[in-house]
Structures are given as structure tokens and as C-alpha cells.
Amino acid sequence: MEYKKIVWKTFHEFESEYSIEPVCEHEKEECNGCPLMVLPYAKQLELKKKLLAQLFGRKIEMEPAPSELGYRNKLDLNYADGILGFKRKTKNEKQAGKENRSEVFGVKKCWLIDDDANGLIRGIAGILKEKKTASAGIREKKEGLGFVVLRKTRAGQAAVNLIYFGKVPEKEAGAIAERILSVTSGSGDRVRVKSVNILLNDFWADASEGRRVKTFGAQTIDEQLLGKKFAMKCSTFFQTNPESAEKIFAEVKEFIGGNASALDLYCGVGTIGICVADACGKVFGVEVVKESIELAELNARENNVTNISFACGPVKELLAGLEPEFDAIIVDPPRSGLEEKTIRRLKELAPRKIAYVSCSPETLCRDLKELELMYIVKKLKGFDQFPQTTHIEMLCLLEKKK
């Protein structure tokens, strides 16, 4: 049975035996953002341990989340019919994982983000309603606003993306952006929107992405991880649960340390590489997204980290030109995991240690079958980085066989 089916089969078994009333009233609206909220948190962890044991064929430690609620720093919202919120799902579609794209319900409170972020969303929703902002119709290719993305950091800064479809009404969008820059969280005004980006999705994909047309306010916002400051943008790939990410990065740092020469693949804005750099002789980061590399270089300068450098390009292509000079390699690939060519090249480079951070237990399990031919798993651990959901972040620490 494929992993996704095992997940939902196991979930329904737990739900039938341990179900509780969820704290979120949007469950009644058929929101499927937090399917595990119907289980006590201890049972959520038990469920995830069972899933990992079934998948990997071994008992695996699960690190509980630092916070069960209010942990996300980013939220994608749909905008339709003058309503800013989430798409509604029917019971049958919810169980089948299929989405009804015809309705959006307003968000009174999302429990996965904190009160400050919820306050910002209410402020933005009020502006869109006041401006009578036209909403996009993706199926019929009707121009308008389709998505709003909010990212809020622990530094008290927020960035917003407004994603328009077909065409950006520049004057109207600019006026909305300027108003959003004045939005505060409403709870002592602890958090303000620092940056608003206007994006155009002219390829009509039902996704909260597009090319940037204009930025109002600051270009970046800041977050801190393990005492290091990181500049990022609303669209930048960045861990959505920074408290949990710090625990993972600390374990990677301890494992890699000892003045090692480290290669950091899929490095993004340099988070892991910069966090471990003071325990390494040198670090070399590789990332395909040019904007992320530019931010990584900025973050290294801002943190006065001088023993790290970066290269921009596809991982499998840049790996081909590297010499086998690294003591350790860190990989944090996308959900699809490592490509076969990348795994072969890792084995050719033959580092003494590999730290594999994964957002997909399924693809990590697949990749380990190849890596374990040459490496011993010293630690395989799950992190509950996404409480109330079925997602699990993984850390696998490997050492080369003698």
C-alpha cells in the first residue's frame, strides 16, 4: 500500500477511537488544513511514530513540537467573492483529498498562526473589502486578485504578497499595498507589515505564485535562527516553523562539527550553512534560485560569517564539477527528494558524514536504500514540525562505513 493511503487509513483508525472536539471552529466549515486537530496531541505523536515505524521498518524517535499551535510563520489565503480565507471542502472530497474550488470561507482565527498574524489578516481583509477588490476567476480566466500570502517573523516583521491573475491594476494594487503597509497586528501594535509585493500570475495556474511586478516598503524582512539573523522575502523558501527548525539545525551542527569542510546542498538563503559555519573549517552552499543565493550572501555578510561561500545552479550539475574534498555534506532537498544522479555523485564524493534533512519521509526512505549501501544510519529522527497535520520533518545522520 502506498504511503499516502497508509497515512489516511491509520488516521481514520485513530479518529474512530480517540476523536475529540477540535478547538478550531473552521473544522465545521470543512477546512482541511488541520486534520489531526480531532486527536489529542499525545495521540498525534503516537500516530506519527506508528506511520514512521511502518514506513522505515524500525522504531523511530519523534521530537515533539515546541508549540502545538501558533507555530507557522507563513499562511497562503484564497481571495474570492470579496472574501479572504480558505477553500471549503465537502466531507467526501476531504477524505479523498480532492478540493472543491468554488467556495471560500472567511478566516475568523487560524490556530496554526499566532494572534499577531491573525490580527494582520483581519486588517488586510478589511482593506480588500473596503476597496471592493475584484477577485480572479481562474477557471474562466477572469482577471483579479486570487491569493494573499502573509509571512510574519518572530522579529515582529511581516511581508505580504498580493497575487493577481491575468493583469495587475497598477493604480488600485498600489493603493491597496500602501494601505497594507499601515496595518498592525492590533495587539499593542507589536507587528507591522514591512513589505508588500505585487505578483502577476499570467500562466493561470491555481497557485499562490507569480513574477514580481513591484515591491512597496522594504525589500526583505528578518528572522533569527540559533542567534543568526536572516533576511528573506515573502516568497523565499524558509522553514515555516522556526522553533522546530532550530532544534534540527542544532543537531546537524553537533554532528557535522569538528572543523569539518562541509558542502550544503539546496542551501536556500543559507540558513543551515550559516548556522553550522562556526563549527566548521569552511562551508560551500549550492542553490538553484538566484534570489536565494543573493540573500544567502547578504546573510553571511550581515552575520560576519567569513568561512562560507555559495554557488548558484542546479545541484546535480554543480556537483559534477566538485572535487571529493568535503568531510561532510548537508542535503535539504525538495519534497521529491534526491535524484538518482545526485545520489550517485554523493557516493563518488564519499564524505565521511551526510546530514539529510527531509520534508518527505517517503522519499527519504527511498533514498536511504541507496545511501545505506555505503553509509550507516547513526540517527533517524522525526520532528513534529507541523502539529495538527500529517506532515513530518525528518533528520537522518549517516556515517561512512569503514
N, C-alpha and C positions, 0 to 999 in steps of 0.2 A: 504494500500500500504506500502511495506517495506521501511525503511528509505533511503536506497541507491537509490531506484527508485525515491523517493521524491526529493532527492538531485539533481539528474540529470534532472528531469522534471523541477524543479524550475530554475536550471542553464540555461537550454535552453530557458526558458521564458525570463529570464533576458538578455541572449545573443542576442536574436532576437530584443530586444528593446533598449539596451544600449551599444551594442558592439563598441569597439574602436580598433585601431591598436596596437597590443602588442609591447612593447619595445624590446622583445627578438626575434632575427631573427630565432632562432631554432624552433619557432612555425611553420614555413614553412617546417621544417624537420619532422613535425608530432611528436614533443616531447610533451608528455602529463604530464610533471612534474608540469606545472603551468596553469591549465585550466582556472582559473579565471583572468588571465592576460589580457583577452579580455574585462574585465569590469573595469571602473574607480574604484578607491579604495573605495570611498564612497558607491558605489553600491555593492561592495563585502561585506561590512559590513551589508548593508541592506538585502542582500541575506541571510547571515548567521543568522541575527536576525529573519528573516522570517522562516528559517528552524527550529530554536530552538523553536519558538513560536508554530509551527505546532507539533513538537515532544512532548514538555512538556505541551502544552495546557495552557501556560501562557506567559506573556511578560517577556523577559529576557534581562538584560543589557549585552552589548558586549563591552569589553575593546579593543580599537584599538591597533594595533601593534606599539611598539616604532619605528620600522623601517619597511617600506613596502617591501624593497628589501635588499639583502645582509645580511640577518639575520641568516642564517643557519651556524652551526659550523661543520657540517658533511655532506659528499656527497659520495654516492656509484656510482662508474663508471664501466661500462662494458668494457671489452677488447676483441676485435675480429678483425681478418684480419689486425693486426697491427694498429688498431685504438682504441684510448681511448676515450670513450664518453658514449652516451645514446642509448638505443634501439629505433629504429624507429617504428612508428605505423601508420597504414592506417586510413583514416577518419572513415570508418565504424567500425573498431576494436576499434578505440579511443572512439567512442560513446558507444560501447558495453562494454568497459573496458577490452577488450581482447588484448593481446600483441603479436606482430609479433616478434619472437626471432631470425630472420635470419639476421638482419642488425643492424649495429651500426654506428652512425654518430659522427664525432669529435666535441668536445665542443670548440667553439671559445670564448664564455663567458656565464657562467651560472649566471643569475641575482639573484639567491637566496643566493649566497655566495659573499663575498667581493672581491675586486680587488687583495688582497694579496693571497687569496685562489685560485683564478683563475690563478695567476702567478705561483703558485706551481704546479697546474695541467698541465700547459703548459710545465714546466720544466720536470715533470715526463713523460709526453707523448713523449717528445724529447728523453729522455733516452731509453725508450722502443723501439722507432723507430730505434735509433742508434744501439741498441743491437740486433735488428731483433728478438725480443722476440716472441716465439711461443705462439699462443693463443689456449685456450681449445675449444673443441667441446663437449658440454655437452650431446647432444642427441646421438652422435656417440661414446661417451666416449673417446674422443681424449685428451691426456694429454697436459697441458699447463697452461698459466695464463688466468684466467677467469674474475677476478674482481680486482679493485683497490679502496680502501676506504681511504678517506682523512678526518682527523679531525683537525681543526685549532681553537685555543682558542684566547680569547682577550688578553691573556698574551704574545702573539707573538710566541707561540709554536705550532708545528704541529706534528702529528703522521700519519703514513701510514700503511695500511695493504695490502699485496700482497697475493691474494688468488689463489693458484694453484690447479688444479684438477688432480686426479689420482696419480701423483708423483711430488715431488719437485726436480728440477735440482739444487742440492745444490750449486755447484760452480757458475753457472750462476746467480741463485737467490741472492747469497751472493754478487756478483759483482754489480748487479743492486741495491741492498739495500745500499751498500756502496756509490754508486753514488748518490742515492736519498738523503742521509744524507747531501750532499753538496748543495742541491737545495735550492735556496732562492726565495722569492716572486717576485724579480725583480723590486720592487718599493722602492728603498732605502734599500733593503735587510732587511726590518723590521721583516720578519718572516722567520724562518728556520725550516726545518724538524729535529726534535729532536729524533724521534723514528721510526724505520721501523720493522714491524713484518711479518714474513713469515708464512702463514697459509696453511694447506692442507685440501682440501675438497675431501675426498675419499669416500663419500657417494653419490656423483654425483647429489646432489640437486642443482637446479638453484638458488643459494642464495650466498650472499657475506659473508659467514661464514665458519669456519673450525677450526680444532685444531691447536694451535700454535706450530710451529716447532722450530723457533729461532727468537730472537729479536736482532736487531742491534741498537746501540746507547742506549738511556735512556729507562728505563722500563715504565716510565709514563710521562705525560705532565700535566700542571696545568691550572686550570680555577678559576676565582673568582666569588662568588655569595654573595651579601649582605656583602661584606667585609671579607668573609671567603675564604680561599684557598683550592681548592680541586684537589687532584691528581686523574688521571683517565688514562685509556688506550684507544686506538682507538676503541676497540670493546665494551668498557664499556657502559652500559645504562646511558645516561646523557641527560638532556634536550637539544634539538637541537637549541633552541632559548633562550640563557641565559638572555637577557634583559627582555623578557616577563616572563620567569621563576621567576626572582627576584620580579616582581610585585605579582605573585601568592604566593610566599613564604612569602612575607611581610604581605599579608592579612591573611595567615594561622597563622603567628606569633602573629599578633594582636588579632586574635580570640582565640587562644589557651592560651595566656599569663596568668599572674596572679599566678605564682609559681606552675603551674599545673604539675601533673605527667602524662607524655604523652607516648603513645605507637605509634611507627612509623612503619607501615607495608609496605612491599615492598620498603624498605628504600634505596636500591641501594648502592651507595658509601657514603651514609649518608647526602646527600645534605639538605633535609628538616629538618631532626632531628637536625643537627649541626647548621643550620641557626636559629632555634627557641629555641635552648637549653638555651640561656641566659635569656629567658623569662619564663623558666620552672624550677621546682624543680629538676626533673630528666626526662630523656628520655631513652626509650628502643627500639632499632631498630631491625627489623626482615627482613631477606632477604635470598632467597634460593641459590643464586650464591655465592660460597665460595670466589672467587676472589674479588667480590664486597664488601663482608664483611671485607676482609683483607684491602682493600683500605679505607673502612669506618673507621676502627680502626686507620689506619695511619692518615687519615684526622682529626680525633678527637684529636690525639696527636699533630699534626702539628698546630692546631688551639687552643691548650691548653684548650680544652673543656673536663672537668673532670666529668660532671654530665650526661654523656651518655654512654650506653653500648649496645652491639649487640649480636645477636644470629643468627646462620646460620641454615636454614632448611625451609621446606615448611610452609607457613603461617598457613594453616588450622591445621597442626599437632602441631606446637608450640603454637598456640592459645589455644589448648585443655588443656595445662598444666599451663596456666596463671591464677592467681587469679584476681578477679574483684577489682583491686586497682588503676585503671587508671582514672584520671579525664577527659582525652581527648584521642582520638585515631585518628591518621592521616592515611589515606589509599591513595596510589597512584598505583593502580593495573595495570596490562597489559590491552590491548585493550579489552580482553574478559570480563573484569570486575570482580566482586566478585563472588565466588562460593556460592551456597546456604548454604553449611555447614559453611562457613566463616561468612555470614550474620547472621545466627542463633547464632553463638558464640559471635559475636559483641553485639547482643541484650542481651545475657546472661551476658556478662561483664558489660553492661549497663553504659558506660561512660556518663558523663554529656554533653560532646560535641564530635562531629565527624566532621573532615575536610576531605572531599572526593575530591581528585584531579583526573581528568579523561581525557584520550585522546580519549574517545569514548562517545559522547552524547547519543548514542543509548543504550549502556549497563548501563550508569549512570541512564538513565530514567527507565530502567528495575529494577535496584537495589533500586531506590528510592521508588518504590511501596511497597517494604517490609520495608524499613527503616522508611518510614513515618507513619507506624502503631504505632511507638514508639517515633518518633522524629519529631520536627517541623523544616522546612526549614527556616533558618534565612537569608540565601543569596544563590542565584543560579545565577551564572555569567559565561558568556563565555569570553574567552580570544583569540584574533586573533593571536595565536602563529605561525600560518602558512599562512601568506598572500600569495595571488595568487593561493592558493589551497582550496579545500573544507573542509579541516580538521579544527576542532575547539577543543581547550583545555577548559575544564570546571572546575569550582570550586564550590562545594556545601558545605555550612556550616550548620550543624544541631545541635539543642539543644534538650535534652531530655524533653518530655512532663512532666508537673508537675502533 
